[in-house]
């Protein structure tokens, strides 16, 4: 019955395309069916659609840059809707099966959404707050829920990992090609004088740097997990990724890689921590060497931290220190949170941090996920959020078998830690939606490893 409905829909769509093409332009007859084919592929490959959704920070900018019509459409919302079409299809096919190990983190994430939504009743920044809550409840929840549904085996986790590797490789090619072109043409000064740093056209360099940081983390885990003889190409890719991160001029993601991998080694890879420390020190050495070898016009952002953002303050327009700005935001968060009993318990409300500025209701945040939760949702939100992180961590630990994680799970856990550290320096709960996705993938990936291990043990018992 399902196949007949799909066939009928396809025939009807083709007829509509032919009629519209006759009335408008012949190319419509080709492009609309092509669009339907792509749509159908995305619906049937939810993992790939999830990957696209996580990359919208880059995709959106590129599309708007070259196809201005996309400035009218919110690409993130469109891809999220397509993702839900795929999830609904899986639901009709009977493929929604939640295991007990997933229910606690999922419940706490939903509870956090309710806490953020309730805060709209008292927020001083209702416009930004409403937008923030809706996007978190729709997009953030979609990205957290999807891996729990679609990852049913180790091959599912590995497939999503491949999607990420290839996508990050494409971004890296774009950055390195741009780097080589301007190096050969001698136009570094023109490029960086106008754009200040390398990036994908139309994309925020910070977001691009985050994706490259994910790629670098993947390569470091491969170096740890694989034999030395198979690591030459991985080492080369790591060097290129580090070069790309430096070219973007983003310091937070670069620091997050090394801190994240070291923390990952200390918690999850104690048996191989010496090897991890060696590779991490090597990567740090290479990064520092690049900072001294590359042209100053590229690396000056890493050395000159006395110049930062240009902001409108009550005293007028000022150029402020980047590090001092972050510390100032965090201090403002603590002062505002502790200013009243209500703020301590419930916070200022969604988007309420922006009310501390002269604009009052605009998109601004503490650039630290913990301070953001504390100042806007109080101890209530902080406790729920902390409970979510603790529950997620406990579920991930279950997948540690014989003192170590499988390669694909190790990658996801390491990337999650790196993204978690990155969330302490930039972005709000919506900018950090990749973190929610990585936590979910890590939970699902380590769970299927654990199930696979149990089946192997039971099989060996039966055979013996």
C-alpha positions in Angstrom: 0.0 0.0 0.0 2.8 2.3 0.9 4.6 1.8 -2.5 1.3 2.5 -4.4 0.9 5.8 -2.5 4.6 6.8 -3.3 4.1 5.9 -7.0 0.9 7.9 -7.2 2.6 10.9 -5.6 5.5 10.6 -8.1 3.1 10.5 -11.1 1.1 13.4 -9.8 4.3 15.5 -9.2 5.5 14.8 -12.7 2.2 16.0 -14.2 2.3 19.2 -12.1 5.9 19.8 -13.3 5.0 19.4 -16.9 2.0 21.8 -16.6 4.1 24.4 -14.7 6.9 24.0 -17.1 4.6 24.6 -20.1 3.2 27.7 -18.4 6.6 29.1 -17.2 9.9 27.8 -18.4 11.0 24.4 -19.8 13.9 24.2 -17.3 11.2 23.9 -14.6 10.4 20.4 -15.9 13.9 19.4 -15.0 14.7 21.3 -11.9 11.5 20.5 -9.9 11.7 16.7 -10.4 15.4 17.0 -9.5 14.4 18.8 -6.3 11.9 16.0 -5.5 14.6 13.4 -6.1 16.9 15.2 -3.7 14.1 15.6 -1.2 13.2 11.9 -1.4 16.9 10.9 -0.9 17.2 13.2 2.2 14.0 11.7 3.6 15.3 8.2 3.1 18.8 8.9 4.5 18.1 10.6 7.8 21.7 10.3 9.0 22.9 12.4 6.0 20.1 14.9 6.6 21.2 15.2 10.2 24.8 15.9 9.1 23.5 18.6 6.7 21.5 20.2 9.6 24.6 20.3 11.7 26.5 22.1 8.9 23.9 24.7 8.3 26.2 27.4 9.9 28.3 26.9 6.7 25.7 25.9 4.2 23.4 28.8 4.9 26.1 31.4 4.4 27.3 29.8 1.1 23.8 29.6 -0.3 23.0 33.2 0.6 26.3 34.3 -0.9 25.7 32.7 -4.3 21.9 32.4 -4.3 20.4 35.5 -2.7 16.9 33.9 -2.8 18.0 31.7 0.2 18.1 34.9 2.3 14.3 34.7 2.3 14.2 31.0 3.4 15.7 29.9 6.7 17.8 26.9 5.5 18.1 25.5 9.0 14.3 25.4 9.5 13.8 23.8 6.0 16.4 21.1 6.6 14.9 20.4 10.1 11.5 20.0 8.5 13.0 17.5 6.0 14.6 15.7 8.9 11.2 15.3 10.5 9.7 14.0 7.3 12.4 11.3 7.4 11.7 10.6 11.1 7.9 10.4 10.5 8.6 7.9 7.7 10.6 5.8 10.1 7.8 6.0 12.6 5.3 4.7 10.1 7.7 1.9 9.3 7.8 0.9 13.0 11.5 1.9 13.5 11.0 4.1 16.5 12.2 2.0 19.4 13.7 3.7 22.5 15.8 1.6 24.8 15.6 2.2 28.5 19.2 3.6 28.6 18.2 6.5 26.4 15.1 7.6 28.3 16.7 9.4 31.2 18.9 11.8 29.2 16.0 12.4 26.7 13.6 13.2 29.6 16.0 15.7 31.1 16.6 17.3 27.8 12.8 17.7 27.3 12.6 19.1 30.9 15.3 21.6 30.0 13.2 22.8 27.1 10.2 23.2 29.4 12.3 25.3 31.8 13.4 27.6 29.0 9.8 27.9 27.6 8.4 28.7 31.1 10.9 31.5 31.4 9.2 33.4 28.6 6.5 34.4 31.1 9.0 36.7 32.9 11.8 37.4 30.5 12.7 41.1 29.9 13.7 40.2 26.3 10.6 38.5 24.8 11.5 38.9 21.2 15.0 37.3 21.3 13.8 35.0 24.1 10.9 33.6 22.1 13.1 33.1 19.0 15.7 31.4 21.2 13.3 29.0 22.9 11.5 28.0 19.6 14.8 27.2 17.9 16.1 25.3 20.8 12.8 23.3 21.2 12.6 22.6 17.5 16.1 22.4 16.1 18.1 21.5 19.2 15.6 18.8 20.2 15.5 17.4 16.7 19.3 17.0 16.6 19.3 15.4 20.0 16.4 13.0 19.3 17.5 11.8 15.9 20.6 9.8 16.7 18.7 7.9 19.5 16.3 6.8 16.8 18.5 6.0 13.8 21.6 4.5 15.4 20.6 0.8 15.9 24.0 -0.8 15.2 27.7 0.1 15.0 27.5 0.4 11.2 24.9 3.3 11.7 27.4 5.2 13.9 30.2 4.5 11.4 28.1 5.7 8.5 27.3 9.1 10.2 31.0 9.4 11.0 31.9 8.9 7.3 29.4 11.7 6.4 31.2 14.0 8.7 34.6 13.1 7.6 33.8 13.8 3.9 32.0 17.0 4.6 34.8 18.4 6.8 37.2 17.3 4.0 35.3 19.5 1.6 35.4 22.5 4.0 39.2 21.9 4.4 39.7 21.8 0.6 37.9 25.2 0.4 40.1 26.8 3.1 43.4 25.3 1.8 42.6 26.2 -1.8 41.8 29.7 -0.8 45.0 29.8 1.2 47.2 28.5 -1.7 45.5 30.8 -4.2 46.2 34.0 -2.2 49.7 32.8 -1.3 50.6 32.3 -5.0 48.9 35.5 -6.1 50.4 37.6 -3.3 47.0 38.9 -2.2 47.1 38.0 1.5 47.0 41.6 2.5 44.0 42.3 0.3 42.1 39.2 1.6 42.8 39.6 5.2 42.6 43.4 5.1 38.9 43.0 3.9 37.8 39.7 5.6 40.3 39.7 8.5 40.6 35.9 8.3 40.1 32.9 6.0 36.7 31.2 5.8 34.2 29.6 3.4 32.5 32.5 1.5 29.5 33.8 3.5 30.2 31.6 6.5 31.3 32.7 10.0 35.0 31.8 10.5 34.3 30.7 14.1 31.8 28.1 12.9 34.1 26.9 10.1 36.9 26.6 12.6 34.6 24.5 14.9 34.0 22.0 12.1 37.7 21.8 11.3 38.3 21.2 15.0 35.9 18.2 14.8 38.0 17.0 11.9 41.3 17.4 13.8 39.8 15.6 16.8 38.8 12.7 14.5 42.3 12.5 13.1 43.9 12.5 16.6 41.7 9.7 17.7 42.6 7.7 14.6 46.3 8.3 15.5 45.6 6.8 18.9 43.5 3.9 17.8 45.4 2.8 14.7 48.8 1.3 14.2 51.7 3.7 13.5 52.2 2.3 9.9 48.6 3.4 8.9 49.0 6.9 10.3 51.0 8.7 7.6 47.9 9.9 5.7 46.1 10.7 9.0 49.1 12.8 10.2 49.1 14.7 6.9 45.3 15.4 7.3 45.8 16.5 10.9 48.5 19.0 9.8 46.2 20.4 7.1 43.3 20.7 9.5 45.5 22.6 12.0 46.6 24.9 9.2 43.0 25.5 8.3 42.0 26.3 11.9 44.9 28.8 12.2 43.9 30.4 8.9 40.4 31.0 10.2 41.9 33.0 13.1 39.8 31.4 15.7 41.6 30.7 19.0 38.8 29.0 21.0 38.4 25.9 18.7 42.2 25.4 18.6 42.5 25.4 22.4 39.4 23.2 22.7 41.1 20.5 20.6 44.0 20.0 22.9 42.1 20.4 26.2 39.4 18.1 24.9 41.7 15.3 23.8 43.7 15.4 27.0 40.5 15.3 29.1 39.2 12.4 26.9 42.5 10.5 27.4 42.4 11.0 31.2 38.8 9.7 31.4 38.4 7.1 28.7 41.8 6.0 27.5 43.9 5.5 30.5 45.6 2.5 29.0 46.9 4.6 26.1 47.2 8.0 27.8 51.0 8.1 27.2 50.5 7.7 23.4 47.8 10.4 23.5 50.0 12.8 25.4 52.8 12.2 22.8 50.5 12.9 19.8 48.9 15.8 21.6 52.3 17.4 22.4 53.3 16.8 18.8 50.1 18.5 17.5 50.7 21.4 19.9 54.3 21.7 18.7 53.2 21.8 15.1 50.5 24.4 15.8 53.0 26.6 17.6 55.5 26.2 14.8 52.9 27.2 12.3 52.1 30.3 14.3 55.7 31.4 14.0 56.3 30.2 10.4 53.2 31.5 8.7 52.9 35.1 7.6 52.2 37.5 10.5 49.1 38.8 8.7 47.5 35.4 9.2 48.7 34.7 12.8 48.5 38.1 14.4 45.0 37.3 15.9 46.6 34.5 18.0 49.4 36.8 19.3 47.5 40.1 19.6 44.8 39.5 22.1 44.7 43.2 23.1 42.4 44.0 20.3 38.9 42.5 20.1 35.4 43.3 19.3 34.0 46.8 18.5 31.0 47.3 20.7 28.4 49.9 21.5 28.6 50.7 25.2 26.9 53.4 27.3 30.0 55.5 26.8 29.9 55.1 23.0 31.7 52.9 20.5 34.8 51.1 21.9 37.3 48.5 20.8 37.7 46.1 23.7 40.0 43.2 24.6 38.6 39.9 23.5 39.6 38.0 26.6 38.5 40.8 28.9 35.2 41.0 27.1 34.5 37.3 27.9 35.5 37.7 31.5 33.3 40.8 31.7 30.3 38.8 30.3 30.8 36.0 32.9 31.1 38.5 35.7 28.0 40.3 34.5 26.2 36.9 34.5 27.2 36.2 38.1 26.3 39.6 39.3 22.9 39.6 37.6 22.1 36.0 38.7 22.9 36.8 42.4 21.1 40.2 42.4 17.7 38.8 43.7 16.2 35.7 45.1 14.0 35.2 42.0 17.1 35.4 39.7 18.9 32.9 41.9 16.1 30.4 41.6 14.5 31.1 38.2 17.0 33.5 36.4 16.2 36.4 34.2 14.4 34.3 31.5 15.3 33.3 28.0 17.4 35.9 26.3 17.4 37.9 29.5 21.2 38.4 29.4 20.7 40.8 26.5 18.6 43.1 28.8 21.9 44.0 30.6 22.9 46.0 27.5 21.5 49.2 26.2 19.6 47.5 23.4 17.8 45.2 26.0 16.1 42.8 23.5 18.6 41.6 20.9 20.7 38.5 20.3 23.4 38.5 22.9 24.6 35.9 25.4 27.5 35.2 27.9 29.5 33.1 25.5 29.6 30.3 28.1 26.8 27.7 28.2 27.0 27.3 32.0 26.8 31.0 32.7 24.1 31.3 30.1 21.9 28.7 31.8 22.6 30.2 35.3 21.8 33.8 34.5 18.8 33.1 32.3 17.2 30.0 34.0 18.7 30.2 37.5 19.4 27.2 39.8 16.4 25.5 38.3 17.8 25.4 34.8 21.3 24.8 36.1 20.3 21.7 38.1 18.3 20.3 35.2 21.2 21.0 32.7 23.8 19.5 35.1 21.6 16.4 35.6 21.3 16.0 31.8 25.1 16.1 31.5 25.7 13.7 34.3 23.0 11.3 33.1 24.5 11.4 29.5 28.1 10.8 30.9 26.9 7.8 32.9 25.2 6.3 29.8 28.4 6.9 27.7 30.5 5.2 30.3 28.5 2.0 29.9 30.1 1.6 26.5 33.6 1.2 27.9 34.5 -2.4 27.2 37.7 -3.9 28.6 38.9 -0.4 29.6 38.5 1.2 26.2 36.0 2.4 23.6 35.6 1.2 20.0 37.1 3.5 17.3 33.9 5.1 16.1 32.6 5.6 19.7 36.0 7.0 20.8 35.7 9.6 18.0 32.2 10.7 19.0 33.1 10.9 22.7 36.3 12.9 22.0 34.4 15.2 19.6 31.7 15.7 22.2 34.3 16.8 24.8 35.9 19.2 22.4 32.6 20.7 21.5 31.7 20.9 25.2 34.9 22.9 25.9 34.3 25.1 22.9 30.8 25.9 24.3 32.5 27.5 27.2 34.1 30.2 25.0 31.5 31.1 22.4 27.9 30.6 21.2 24.6 30.2 23.0 22.5 27.0 23.4 21.4 27.2 19.7 24.9 27.9 18.3 26.0 24.8 20.2 23.4 22.5 18.8 26.2 20.3 17.4 27.1 19.6 21.0 23.6 18.2 21.7 23.8 16.1 18.6 27.3 14.7 19.6 26.1 13.9 23.1 23.2 11.9 21.6 25.4 10.1 19.1 27.9 9.2 21.8 25.1 7.8 24.0 23.6 5.7 21.1 27.0 4.7 19.7 28.4 3.4 23.0 25.1 1.6 23.7 25.2 -0.4 20.5 28.9 -1.3 21.3 27.8 -2.5 24.7 24.9 -4.6 23.2 27.3 -6.0 20.6 29.7 -7.0 23.3 27.0 -8.7 25.3 25.9 -10.7 22.3 29.5 -11.8 21.7 29.8 -12.9 25.3 26.6 -14.8 25.3 27.5 -16.5 22.0 30.9 -17.6 23.4 29.1 -19.0 26.5 26.8 -21.0 24.3 29.6 -22.3 22.2 31.6 -23.3 25.3 
